Amino acid sequence: MNATNPAIEAFREQILNAASNKTLLSIEGGGTKSWYGNVNTHAKLDTRTYSGILEYQPEELVITACAGTPLIEIEAALREKNQILAFEPPHFGEQATFGGAIAAGLAGPGRISVGNFRDFVLGTRILDGKGQDLSFGGQVMKNVAGYDISRLLPNSMGTLSLLLEASVKVLPKPAATATLRCQISQEKALRILNEWAGQPLPLSASCWIGNTTGEGQLTIRLAGAAAAVKAAIPLMNSLVNASEVDPQSADTFWNDLREHKLSAFDNLAADQTLYRLALPAACGLLTIPGASNEIVLEWHGQQRWIKAPGDEATFALIKQLAINHGGHATRFKQGASVNPGFQRFTLLSEQPHSKALELVQERLRSAFDPNGVFATKRLP
């Protein structure tokens, strides 16, 4: 697995030169998420020179690929075998890469029913800050080979090491799907979604889009065995007076939600920020002063998107609101005139339940990158 490759040798040389010159490297693939995370202007390390699917075992539900592999290439190979990346990672552009998706750690509508990207990473191969070629995990779902380092890489934003290769669990495409839609208040939507989540229903994804007064439209996706989906449709229709969305329109909606192409994500004013709130399932309706009129709730309300002023005072208010409810907030995307130097994340030290993790994070970075080659601060 660790055979010499010209691209990997070039990566190692770039890393060692950066360590020697005490400069920093910002890892980048297709650049479709270059706006995500704290801004930096450090020299780029382009992963796209190391690309390709290394091994695909459909019968074992595992695919292994190089970090620079286009995400569309991965998904095309899976489609041929009627399989999918069930957590639906957003692309945000045709040039999105496999490694970039892992580093960002973002997941789409299906995350609520299947888990996050981190839950699917089985093994990885990396170059650390000393240019060492290291492998962790493996290519099977039950793995006890050493520390579970592989799961640290999703959402690390390239601040821990250079990801070379990864083995990821895939799933069969659901036998049947259906999308239902109804008009409903935010408060009622949150209540029934949490009730349904505790029942044996094939609830795959949900999205409520509405205004600050609490009125809006709920869209839910059912996925699974044909009999289970067929039985759930009349039950849910009777409870919320929903109507079924035609398959083509439904596919377009869920794709546009994943890729942030819906109107609620568009037209970000120059002085606005798109905030992402990650909240517990039990969190009810929130009132956020200054927020735009349109709000998006995903993952049964556990992920919420709002547009609001991008100033520090507003972010401080939103952060505290999320923390008070046991969650956290992120400046996901900034308007053109918002200070690009603003911290984009809720810090570990700002949350009582995560303060201890700050020291763990520092020790991990010191172990994998003692020379600070990847210390771009893109992730705090």
C-alpha positions in Angstrom: 0.0 0.0 0.0 2.9 2.4 0.8 4.7 2.1 -2.5 6.7 5.1 -3.6 4.7 7.5 -5.9 6.1 10.6 -7.6 3.2 12.7 -6.4 3.7 11.6 -2.8 7.4 12.2 -3.0 6.6 15.7 -4.2 4.2 16.3 -1.3 6.9 15.1 1.1 9.5 17.4 -0.4 7.1 20.3 -0.1 6.3 19.5 3.5 10.0 19.1 4.5 10.9 22.4 2.8 8.1 24.2 4.6 9.3 22.7 7.9 12.9 23.8 7.2 11.9 27.3 6.1 9.3 27.6 8.9 6.5 28.4 6.5 3.0 27.1 6.4 1.1 25.0 3.9 -2.7 25.2 3.2 -3.9 21.9 1.8 -6.4 22.3 -1.1 -8.1 20.1 -3.6 -10.6 21.5 -6.1 -11.0 24.6 -4.0 -14.8 24.4 -3.9 -14.8 24.9 -0.1 -11.9 27.4 0.0 -14.3 29.9 1.6 -15.1 27.6 4.5 -13.3 28.0 7.8 -10.9 30.8 8.8 -9.2 32.6 5.9 -5.5 32.1 5.3 -3.1 33.2 2.5 -0.5 30.5 3.0 1.2 28.6 0.2 -1.1 25.9 -1.3 -0.4 22.2 -1.4 -2.6 20.8 -4.2 -3.8 17.3 -3.7 -5.1 16.7 -7.2 -1.9 15.3 -8.5 -2.6 12.2 -6.5 -5.9 10.9 -7.8 -7.8 7.7 -8.6 -9.8 4.9 -7.1 -7.4 2.4 -5.7 -9.8 -0.4 -4.8 -13.6 -0.8 -4.8 -15.2 -3.9 -3.2 -19.0 -3.5 -3.8 -19.7 -6.8 -2.0 -17.8 -5.5 1.1 -19.3 -2.0 0.9 -15.9 -0.3 0.9 -14.2 2.0 -1.5 -10.6 3.2 -1.3 -9.4 6.3 -3.2 -6.7 8.9 -3.3 -7.4 12.3 -1.7 -7.3 14.2 -5.0 -9.9 12.0 -6.7 -12.9 14.0 -8.0 -15.9 13.3 -5.8 -18.1 12.9 -8.9 -15.8 10.1 -10.0 -16.3 8.3 -6.7 -20.1 8.7 -6.9 -20.2 7.6 -10.6 -18.4 4.3 -9.7 -20.8 3.7 -6.8 -23.9 4.4 -9.0 -22.8 1.6 -11.4 -23.2 -0.8 -8.4 -26.3 0.8 -7.1 -24.5 2.1 -4.0 -24.1 5.6 -2.4 -22.3 7.7 0.1 -25.2 7.7 2.4 -24.3 10.8 4.3 -24.5 12.8 1.1 -21.4 15.1 1.3 -22.0 18.5 -0.4 -19.8 19.3 -3.4 -20.3 23.1 -3.8 -18.7 22.8 -7.2 -17.8 20.2 -9.9 -14.1 20.2 -8.9 -14.8 18.9 -5.3 -12.4 16.1 -4.3 -12.6 13.1 -2.1 -10.0 14.4 0.3 -11.6 17.8 0.5 -15.0 16.3 1.4 -13.3 14.4 4.2 -11.3 17.4 5.5 -14.4 19.6 5.5 -16.4 16.8 7.2 -19.7 18.2 5.9 -22.8 16.0 5.4 -26.1 16.5 3.6 -29.7 15.7 4.4 -29.1 12.0 5.0 -26.8 12.6 7.9 -29.7 12.5 10.4 -30.6 8.9 9.6 -27.2 7.3 8.8 -24.5 9.3 10.7 -21.7 11.7 9.8 -18.7 11.4 7.5 -16.6 10.4 10.5 -18.7 7.4 11.1 -17.9 6.0 7.6 -14.1 6.4 7.5 -12.5 3.0 8.0 -8.8 3.7 7.3 -6.5 6.4 6.1 -3.0 7.0 4.8 -1.3 10.3 5.6 1.9 12.3 5.5 2.5 14.0 8.8 4.3 17.3 9.4 7.7 15.4 9.4 7.0 13.9 6.0 6.4 10.4 7.5 4.1 8.1 5.6 1.6 6.6 8.1 -1.4 4.4 7.8 -4.2 3.9 10.3 -7.3 1.6 10.4 -8.1 -0.6 7.5 -10.6 -1.6 4.9 -13.2 -3.5 7.0 -16.0 -2.2 9.1 -14.9 -4.1 12.3 -11.4 -2.9 12.9 -9.2 -3.0 16.1 -5.9 -2.1 14.5 -4.5 0.5 16.8 -5.8 3.9 17.6 -8.8 5.2 15.7 -6.8 8.0 14.2 -8.7 7.9 10.9 -11.8 9.4 12.4 -9.9 12.5 13.5 -9.4 13.6 9.9 -13.0 14.4 9.0 -13.6 18.1 9.8 -9.9 18.7 10.6 -9.7 21.2 7.7 -6.2 20.1 6.8 -4.7 21.3 10.1 -3.6 17.9 11.3 -1.8 16.2 8.4 -2.0 15.7 4.7 -4.5 13.0 3.8 -3.3 10.8 1.0 -5.8 7.9 0.8 -9.0 6.9 2.6 -11.2 3.8 2.8 -14.8 4.7 3.3 -17.9 2.5 4.0 -20.6 2.8 1.4 -24.3 1.6 1.5 -26.7 0.2 -1.0 -29.1 2.7 -2.6 -32.5 2.5 -0.8 -34.9 0.2 -2.5 -37.7 2.8 -2.4 -38.0 6.5 -1.6 -40.8 9.0 -1.3 -40.9 12.7 -0.5 -43.9 14.3 1.3 -44.6 18.0 1.8 -47.0 20.0 4.0 -47.6 23.5 5.4 -46.9 23.5 9.1 -45.6 25.7 11.9 -42.0 25.4 13.0 -43.1 24.5 16.5 -45.3 21.6 15.4 -42.7 20.4 12.8 -40.1 20.1 15.5 -42.5 18.2 17.8 -43.7 15.7 15.2 -40.2 15.1 13.8 -38.9 14.2 17.2 -41.8 11.9 17.8 -41.4 10.2 14.4 -37.6 9.8 15.0 -38.4 7.6 18.0 -40.7 5.3 15.9 -39.8 2.5 13.5 -40.4 4.7 10.4 -38.2 4.9 7.3 -37.6 8.6 7.9 -34.4 9.5 5.9 -34.3 13.3 5.9 -36.3 16.4 6.8 -36.3 20.1 6.0 -38.5 22.9 7.3 -38.3 26.2 5.5 -40.2 29.1 6.9 -40.3 32.6 8.4 -39.5 34.1 11.8 -43.2 34.0 12.7 -43.0 30.2 12.7 -45.0 29.5 9.5 -43.5 27.4 6.8 -43.2 24.3 4.7 -42.0 20.9 5.9 -40.5 18.4 3.4 -39.7 14.9 4.6 -38.0 12.0 2.8 -38.8 8.3 3.4 -36.2 5.7 2.3 -35.9 2.0 2.8 -37.7 -1.2 1.9 -40.6 -0.7 -0.5 -43.1 -2.1 1.9 -42.0 0.2 4.8 -42.1 3.3 2.6 -45.5 2.4 1.2 -47.0 1.8 4.7 -45.5 5.0 6.1 -47.0 7.4 3.4 -50.7 7.2 4.4 -49.8 7.3 8.1 -47.8 10.6 7.8 -50.3 12.0 5.3 -53.1 11.6 7.8 -51.1 13.2 10.6 -49.9 16.3 8.8 -52.1 16.5 5.7 -49.1 16.1 3.4 -49.0 15.5 -0.3 -46.4 13.4 -2.2 -43.8 15.2 -4.3 -43.1 13.8 -7.8 -39.7 11.9 -7.8 -37.9 14.3 -10.2 -38.9 17.4 -8.2 -38.0 15.6 -5.0 -34.5 14.7 -6.3 -34.0 18.3 -7.4 -35.1 19.6 -4.0 -32.8 17.4 -1.9 -29.8 18.0 -4.2 -30.4 21.8 -4.1 -30.7 21.6 -0.3 -27.4 19.7 -0.1 -25.6 22.1 -2.4 -27.2 25.3 -0.9 -28.9 26.2 -4.1 -32.3 27.0 -2.5 -33.4 30.6 -2.3 -32.9 30.6 1.5 -29.1 30.3 0.9 -28.9 32.6 -2.0 -28.6 36.4 -2.1 -26.4 36.8 0.9 -26.1 40.5 1.5 -22.6 42.0 1.7 -23.0 42.7 5.4 -24.6 39.4 6.2 -23.4 36.0 7.4 -24.9 32.6 6.9 -24.8 31.0 10.3 -25.0 27.3 11.0 -26.4 26.2 14.4 -25.8 22.7 15.6 -28.3 21.9 18.4 -29.7 19.0 20.4 -32.8 17.2 19.2 -34.9 18.6 22.1 -34.2 22.3 21.3 -37.4 24.1 20.4 -38.1 27.3 18.5 -35.4 30.0 18.8 -35.8 33.7 18.4 -32.7 35.4 16.9 -32.8 39.2 16.8 -31.8 40.7 13.4 -32.2 37.4 11.5 -33.6 37.5 8.0 -37.1 36.4 7.5 -36.3 32.9 6.0 -35.0 30.1 8.2 -34.0 26.5 7.3 -34.1 23.6 9.7 -32.5 20.3 8.7 -31.8 17.0 10.6 -35.1 17.3 12.5 -34.1 20.7 13.8 -30.6 19.7 14.9 -29.0 21.8 12.1 -30.4 25.3 11.5 -29.4 27.9 8.9 -30.1 31.6 9.4 -28.9 34.8 7.7 -28.1 37.7 10.1 -25.7 40.6 10.4 -22.1 39.5 10.2 -20.7 41.7 13.0 -19.0 40.4 16.2 -21.9 41.4 18.5 -24.4 39.3 16.5 -22.1 36.3 16.4 -21.5 36.6 20.1 -25.3 36.6 20.7 -25.9 33.6 18.4 -23.0 31.7 19.9 -24.3 32.2 23.4 -27.8 31.2 22.4 -26.5 28.0 20.9 -24.3 27.3 23.9 -27.2 27.9 26.3 -29.1 25.1 24.5 -26.1 22.7 24.5 -25.0 23.3 20.9 -22.6 25.6 19.0 -22.6 28.0 16.1 -20.5 28.6 13.0 -20.1 31.6 10.7 -20.5 29.2 7.7 -20.3 31.8 4.9 -19.6 35.5 5.0 -20.9 38.4 2.9 -18.5 40.4 0.8 -18.1 43.3 3.2 -17.8 41.2 6.5 -14.3 41.2 8.0 -12.7 38.1 6.6 -10.4 37.9 9.6 -13.3 37.1 12.0 -13.1 33.8 13.9 -15.7 31.6 12.1 -16.2 28.9 14.9 -17.4 28.6 18.4 -14.1 27.8 20.3 -13.7 24.7 22.4 -12.8 26.9 25.3 -16.2 28.7 25.0 -18.2 25.6 25.8 -18.2 24.1 29.3 -18.6 20.5 27.9 -15.6 20.9 25.5 -13.0 22.9 27.3 -11.0 19.8 28.2 -10.8 18.9 24.5 -8.7 22.0 23.8 -5.6 20.4 25.4 -6.3 17.1 23.6 -6.4 19.0 20.3 -3.1 20.8 21.0 -1.4 17.5 21.9 -2.6 15.8 18.7 -1.4 18.6 16.6 1.9 18.6 18.3 2.3 14.9 17.7 1.4 14.9 14.1 2.8 18.3 13.1 5.5 19.3 15.5 6.9 21.9 13.1 3.6 23.6 12.6 3.5 23.1 8.8 -0.2 22.7 8.7 -1.0 25.3 11.5 -2.9 27.6 9.2 -5.6 28.3 11.8 -8.2 27.5 9.3 -9.7 25.5 12.1 -9.0 27.1 15.5 
